[in-house]
Amino acid sequence: MGLLQIIVGLILKAYACFRRGKWFDAIADAFTWLTVFAGLIMLVLPMAFEIPEIFKTVGLAFVITGLAGVLLTAGRKKPTFVGKIVGGFTGLYGIINFMGDLLSYARLFGLGLASGAICMVINKMGGIVFTLLPGILGIAVGVIILIVGHTINLAINTLGAYVHNNRLQFVEFYSKFYEGEGREFKPLGSSVKYINLETLSFGRK
């Protein structure tokens, strides 16, 4: 799911570049990485499904082509030749950022797993109380433990799901295409004047 959303973000970046007439930026900044991801998918699919091995060869070619495109174009805006070369290798470092983004999406899986583990612990605690305390006392205390424990668990994980999902949207997803362009905000009626004050001598030299 995270990989799919990152790919959608890169497609939106390419679309925005095409709309502004920057077709080369679309190729250099979006399609190169889309080619890399397409190749990685082709490399992984034969490991999980019965797919011809030719997919691995094609996938490897896609990865090499995409990375070569990044290397040749990432430093294109640098003023010097050395800067362009260094910028190309810096652009290759972007694959580390993409891997970090994917791990950020995996954090949601970790949150869900932790929530399930806490739920099991609360259930065991309630069950222990049921058996240790006699009669109605054990039932009452066990029910209280279950209600309070699961309520806190749900509240914490609901907040966590909200916060982490927002982070994935605004950091991992928006950063792929959003550039924050537009017109500078100028409030109506604002007028700033600069006045230079000079010391008056009143006849003194």
PLY file of the C-alpha trace (Angstrom):
ply
format ascii 1.0
element vertex 205
property float x
property float y
property float z
element edge 204
property int vertex1
property int vertex2
end_header
0.00 0.00 0.00
2.82 2.39 0.83
4.62 1.63 -2.44
1.38 2.22 -4.35
0.86 5.62 -2.73
4.46 6.67 -3.42
4.01 5.68 -7.08
0.79 7.73 -7.24
2.70 10.69 -5.77
5.37 10.41 -8.48
2.68 10.23 -11.18
1.12 13.41 -9.77
4.54 15.07 -9.88
4.93 14.13 -13.54
1.44 15.45 -14.28
2.21 18.77 -12.55
5.44 19.12 -14.54
3.67 18.41 -17.82
1.02 21.01 -17.01
3.73 23.64 -16.53
5.45 22.58 -19.74
8.46 21.13 -17.91
8.46 17.79 -19.68
12.16 17.12 -19.03
11.65 17.63 -15.28
8.82 15.10 -15.45
11.14 12.55 -17.04
14.13 13.29 -14.82
12.38 13.62 -11.46
9.44 11.24 -11.82
9.73 8.73 -14.66
13.26 7.70 -13.73
12.10 6.64 -10.26
8.92 5.09 -11.66
11.17 2.97 -13.90
13.23 1.91 -10.87
10.12 0.89 -8.92
8.69 -0.99 -11.90
11.95 -2.92 -12.15
11.99 -3.73 -8.44
8.43 -5.06 -8.67
9.44 -7.27 -11.59
12.37 -8.57 -9.56
10.21 -9.42 -6.56
7.18 -10.96 -8.31
8.96 -14.20 -9.42
9.88 -14.81 -5.77
6.22 -14.87 -4.71
4.44 -16.18 -7.80
5.14 -18.64 -10.58
6.20 -16.13 -13.21
8.76 -16.68 -16.00
12.31 -15.79 -15.02
12.44 -13.32 -17.91
10.70 -10.90 -15.55
13.85 -10.77 -13.44
15.99 -9.89 -16.44
13.57 -7.20 -17.61
13.23 -5.90 -14.06
17.00 -5.64 -13.65
17.21 -3.72 -16.94
14.50 -1.34 -15.70
16.33 -0.73 -12.42
19.66 -0.05 -14.14
18.01 2.25 -16.70
16.16 4.22 -14.02
19.22 4.63 -11.80
21.32 5.67 -14.79
18.69 8.30 -15.61
18.84 9.61 -12.05
22.63 9.72 -12.15
22.66 11.68 -15.41
19.90 14.16 -14.61
19.81 14.76 -10.83
22.56 17.38 -10.95
21.38 19.15 -14.09
20.56 22.41 -12.26
24.01 22.79 -10.72
26.06 25.61 -12.29
29.39 23.75 -12.53
30.38 20.49 -14.18
31.69 19.07 -10.91
28.45 20.08 -9.23
26.45 18.23 -11.86
28.46 15.05 -11.24
28.16 15.33 -7.47
24.46 16.13 -7.83
23.98 12.95 -9.84
25.44 10.77 -7.09
23.46 12.73 -4.50
20.32 11.96 -6.48
21.09 8.24 -6.26
21.00 8.62 -2.49
17.28 9.31 -2.95
16.65 5.57 -3.06
17.54 5.49 0.66
14.86 8.11 1.25
12.34 6.00 -0.64
13.21 2.95 1.42
12.77 5.05 4.56
9.35 6.12 3.30
8.32 2.50 2.81
9.46 1.66 6.34
7.33 4.56 7.57
4.31 2.87 6.05
5.34 -0.38 7.73
5.06 1.48 11.04
1.28 1.13 10.76
1.69 -2.64 10.72
3.81 -2.39 13.87
1.15 -0.27 15.59
-1.54 -2.79 14.74
0.62 -5.67 15.95
1.38 -3.88 19.23
-2.32 -3.16 19.74
-3.15 -6.84 19.31
-0.40 -7.88 21.74
-1.62 -5.43 24.40
-5.15 -6.74 23.89
-3.96 -10.31 24.56
-2.16 -9.19 27.74
-5.28 -7.42 29.04
-7.40 -10.50 28.33
-4.95 -12.72 30.23
-4.89 -10.32 33.16
-8.68 -10.38 33.30
-8.72 -14.16 33.08
-6.20 -14.49 35.92
-8.34 -12.25 38.14
-11.42 -14.29 37.29
-9.75 -17.45 38.58
-7.86 -16.02 41.59
-10.59 -14.01 43.29
-13.63 -15.86 44.55
-17.13 -15.57 43.09
-18.67 -12.25 42.18
-15.57 -10.33 43.35
-13.40 -11.97 40.69
-15.99 -11.28 38.00
-16.39 -7.63 39.02
-12.66 -6.89 39.21
-11.97 -8.83 36.00
-14.65 -6.92 34.08
-13.24 -3.60 35.34
-9.74 -4.60 34.18
-11.08 -5.57 30.76
-13.12 -2.40 30.28
-10.42 0.01 31.49
-7.57 -1.80 29.73
-9.27 -2.12 26.34
-10.57 1.45 26.51
-7.07 2.83 27.09
-5.63 0.54 24.40
-8.22 1.64 21.83
-7.78 5.32 22.73
-3.98 5.22 22.42
-4.02 3.33 19.13
-6.79 5.48 17.66
-4.68 8.56 18.39
-1.60 6.82 16.99
-3.41 5.82 13.80
-4.60 9.41 13.32
-1.18 10.99 13.93
0.85 8.49 11.90
-1.57 8.49 8.97
-1.40 12.28 8.81
2.38 12.10 8.86
2.35 9.62 5.98
0.11 11.92 3.96
1.94 15.19 4.55
5.55 13.93 4.70
5.86 10.75 2.63
3.10 11.42 0.07
2.92 15.20 -0.39
6.71 15.54 -0.61
6.67 13.59 -3.88
4.73 16.22 -5.83
3.72 19.24 -3.72
5.91 22.30 -4.27
3.93 25.06 -2.56
3.87 27.43 -5.50
1.50 30.35 -5.83
1.25 34.10 -5.38
2.64 35.90 -2.39
-0.02 36.97 0.10
-0.39 40.75 0.20
-3.03 41.97 2.65
-5.38 44.70 1.45
-4.59 48.17 2.73
-1.09 47.45 4.01
1.43 50.15 3.21
4.90 50.10 4.70
6.99 53.28 4.59
10.61 53.69 5.52
11.63 57.12 6.91
15.25 58.13 7.39
15.71 60.50 10.33
18.62 62.90 10.34
19.93 64.86 13.31
19.31 68.60 12.93
22.14 70.89 14.07
20.05 74.13 14.32
22.91 76.34 13.23
25.68 74.49 15.02
28.54 73.21 12.94
0 1
1 2
2 3
3 4
4 5
5 6
6 7
7 8
8 9
9 10
10 11
11 12
12 13
13 14
14 15
15 16
16 17
17 18
18 19
19 20
20 21
21 22
22 23
23 24
24 25
25 26
26 27
27 28
28 29
29 30
30 31
31 32
32 33
33 34
34 35
35 36
36 37
37 38
38 39
39 40
40 41
41 42
42 43
43 44
44 45
45 46
46 47
47 48
48 49
49 50
50 51
51 52
52 53
53 54
54 55
55 56
56 57
57 58
58 59
59 60
60 61
61 62
62 63
63 64
64 65
65 66
66 67
67 68
68 69
69 70
70 71
71 72
72 73
73 74
74 75
75 76
76 77
77 78
78 79
79 80
80 81
81 82
82 83
83 84
84 85
85 86
86 87
87 88
88 89
89 90
90 91
91 92
92 93
93 94
94 95
95 96
96 97
97 98
98 99
99 100
100 101
101 102
102 103
103 104
104 105
105 106
106 107
107 108
108 109
109 110
110 111
111 112
112 113
113 114
114 115
115 116
116 117
117 118
118 119
119 120
120 121
121 122
122 123
123 124
124 125
125 126
126 127
127 128
128 129
129 130
130 131
131 132
132 133
133 134
134 135
135 136
136 137
137 138
138 139
139 140
140 141
141 142
142 143
143 144
144 145
145 146
146 147
147 148
148 149
149 150
150 151
151 152
152 153
153 154
154 155
155 156
156 157
157 158
158 159
159 160
160 161
161 162
162 163
163 164
164 165
165 166
166 167
167 168
168 169
169 170
170 171
171 172
172 173
173 174
174 175
175 176
176 177
177 178
178 179
179 180
180 181
181 182
182 183
183 184
184 185
185 186
186 187
187 188
188 189
189 190
190 191
191 192
192 193
193 194
194 195
195 196
196 197
197 198
198 199
199 200
200 201
201 202
202 203
203 204
